Amino acid sequence: MSIQRKIIHIDCDCFFAAVEMRDNPAWRDIPLAVGGQPGQRGVIATCNYEARRYGVHSAMPSSLALRRCPALLIVPPDFARYKQASLAVQAIYHRYSELIEPLSLDEAYLDVSGQPHCHGSASLMAAEIRAAIRDEVGITASAGIAPNKFLAKIASDWNKPDGQWLIRPQDVAAFVETLPVEKIWGVGAVTAAKLKAQGLHSCGDLQRLPLLEMLQRFGKFGKTLYDLSRGIDHRAVEPSRERKSVSVEETYPRDLPDLASCEAELEPLLARLAQRLQRIGSPPFRGLNVKIKFADFSQTTVELAGQTLAADVFRQLLHTGFARGNKPVRLLGVGVRLREDSPVAQQLPLFEEGLP
């Protein structure tokens, strides 16, 4: 008989801001964000829960954040301290399992199946891990416990901050029945809107479609939707899988009609890419790339050697790629190819939203 999988997803609460509040206690009760300054077209990397009450959130332009919360204190990131805190958190994980898959500096999956700690209770292990993070690192973390990665990640967000949520195997069917489609791994805002336009608002709605129809409607992604809407996810926790590239992309609700429209979208994409690279410790890279998907679903990728996020180089790549199709664009992506000696060994989605 196979062992029932027990997966824990740990997510440190407002990690960068939490480290800043830990090291500067006077900031604990004020709206605080970590990010770039508005005069430099900065964006918010993360913010504390006090700031979130005003509608401030990550990836928001700092100028907009200050309009929403004039009292907001924005401090520059200190990734050396964040990495030190992350290593301390990871050391705690290793007391409970060697099957650890980091997603970024502040979150990871742990497979604790068959582990002897806490009499084998994943919930008690998660509680102990969170207590150790609080006592030894000085920040809080939330946890999700479930039979697979998909559900564990959702569960970790269910009782934030500084809480945890358990989805038992016998509760999976009832839990996913009413789960909104935007909670499904891989479904971004644009894809969610398209699903809802077809009357598919929840996993329960998706469950009513047979697999063949799912494949006909959504292509190979239909099988993923079919499984995840039923709470099925066989992906293993992979400690050593290395990411060869890091990218972000955006699918636009309306096609970008021309090259000038595409150029206007390049700067926010590069800001998101820079933020994402910072979150994983600014690994060295050797190549830059631009991905374009045209309105007719044809696509092209242009790549060039480079070790800095030079906007003029990305603009050159965009021009080259656009000339290959010279038609309206529905998706743009920018990314970097990591060096072979990069220390990054973290499982990150290749793109933030990789679906049509």
QUIKAJO-V927223 format. One line per field, one symbol per residue. ss: DSSP state (~ for helix, > for strand, _ for the rest). A space follows every 50 residues. Layout:
# QUIKAJO-V927223
ss=???
This chain:
# QUIKAJO-V927223
ss=______>>>>>>__~~~~~~~~~_~~~____>>>>__~~~__>>>>>_~~ ~~________>~~~~~~~____>>>___~~~~~~~~~~~~~~~______> >>>>__>>>>>_____~~~~_~~~~~~~~~~~~~~~~___>>>>>>__~~ ~~~~~~_______>>>__~~~~~~~~~__>~~~_____~~~~~~~~~___ _>~~~~~___~~~~~~~~__~~~~~~~~________________>>>>>> >>>>>>__~~~~~~~~~~~~~~~~~~~~~_____>>>>>>>>>>____>> >>>>>_____~~~~~~~~~~~~~~~___>>>>>>>>>>____________ ______
